[in-house]
Amino acid sequence: MISSIPAPLAGRVAIITEASRGIGAAVAIDFARRGCSHIAITYLGNIDAAKKVLSSINEISSDIKTALIRADVTSEMFGQDVVKAALSSLAVNHIDIVVSNAALSDTKTLQSMETHTKEAFDQFMTANVWSPFQLSLAAIPHMGRGGRIITISSVASRRPNVNPMVILGATKAASDSITRALAAAYPRRTGITINSVAVGPTNADALRMGMAKLPKEWTEALYVRVTAERRIAEVDDVTGVVSWLAGPDSKWVNGNFVPCSGGSMLELQG
Ligand SMILES: NC(=O)c1ccc[n+]([C@@H]2O[C@H](COP(=O)([O-])OP(=O)(O)OC[C@H]3O[C@@H](n4cnc5c(N)ncnc54)[C@H](OP(=O)(O)O)[C@@H]3O)[C@@H](O)[C@H]2O)c1
């Protein structure tokens, strides 16, 4: 019997934003395992963590061409800059997969609904709505049939959120709306698919810091009791769904909000 290693992403060129840590890092490494030939990741300040991700990728295969891009999701030019830098650092003229994972969810910027400043509101909108929107628009002209854009959304997009998650949830809802609009506008001409993955509470730095700020009974109610298994996700619970969407088997899934939250949205599913 011939044994084979499944490599559904063989030869694909991928960009993953915010991939020095958390979900983005795990997705980048999973893409390497599944055969991507070119992987560009972005980070903000933690270059050591970002370099570790690239080392893990090259431990899987030293043939994978990688690129490290420093980019701030709160910058108005984030999307265009990332696409430009990825094409030039990877020395390619096309992109197959974009995982638009970067978002502002830093607990330092989360505020109460009643006292939220306009300045912080605008920063959230730029980072979580404008930047993924511009990233998609900048990438699409470089993508061909079979291309994939996957935006990492949140269960907070559809929940009646409580402080301090209200504005963060609203930005995710706005971004999901743009995902649907892009999917309606572009795939007919381009053959690419555009979806969002609605992640629930996941064990990554942003959530850990957020939990530390909230009273224990809140974190229990908000994050733990809501999933069917009564636990938060590990990043590996999420990567398989993103990788499946990035691959050929998901070709008829388009414009969707794909929940990946351990059943935490059961009550919203009617
Ligand atoms: N974790 C959850 O519970 C959860 C739940 C729902 C949705 N999500 C979504 O999942 C995505 C990833 O979140 P995560 O929890 O995996 O994050 P995380 O572990 O906290 O990772 C932080 C990442 O964001 C980068 N970063 C921080 N500030 C940035 C900025 N201003 N511009 C660009 N990059 C910046 C960091 O770069 P450095 O390492 O260089 O600092 C690092 O790569 C986000 O879209 C988030 O909204 C997460």
The ligand as an ORCA input file, in Angstrom:
! r2SCAN-3c Opt
* xyz 0 1
  N      -8.337     34.478     22.233
  C      -9.655     34.598     22.283
  O     -10.318     34.244     23.258
  C     -10.392     35.173     21.107
  C     -11.788     35.131     21.113
  C     -12.475     35.639     20.032
  C     -11.785     36.178     18.959
  N     -10.431     36.218     18.977
  C      -9.739     36.810     17.824
  O      -8.647     35.995     17.419
  C      -7.634     36.814     16.844
  C      -6.291     36.496     17.468
  O      -6.348     36.737     18.849
  P      -5.404     35.988     19.905
  O      -6.215     35.840     21.140
  O      -4.762     34.790     19.300
  O      -4.278     37.101     20.159
  P      -3.016     37.036     21.112
  O      -2.578     35.691     21.506
  O      -3.222     38.001     22.204
  O      -1.863     37.522     20.109
  C      -1.473     38.779     20.051
  C      -0.876     38.955     18.654
  O      -1.291     40.229     18.205
  C      -0.147     40.998     17.850
  N      -0.509     42.386     18.090
  C      -0.796     42.987     19.260
  N      -1.139     44.273     19.056
  C      -1.068     44.474     17.711
  C      -1.275     45.595     16.872
  N      -1.649     46.798     17.350
  N      -1.096     45.441     15.530
  C      -0.724     44.253     15.016
  N      -0.503     43.152     15.756
  C      -0.669     43.277     17.094
  C       0.930     40.444     18.711
  O       2.189     40.785     18.172
  P       3.483     40.826     19.142
  O       3.716     39.405     19.564
  O       4.567     41.355     18.260
  O       3.144     41.707     20.286
  C       0.610     38.945     18.630
  O       1.034     38.399     17.402
  C      -8.108     38.262     17.007
  O      -8.769     38.676     15.830
  C      -9.102     38.155     18.151
  O     -10.063     39.204     18.150
  C      -9.706     35.730     20.022
*
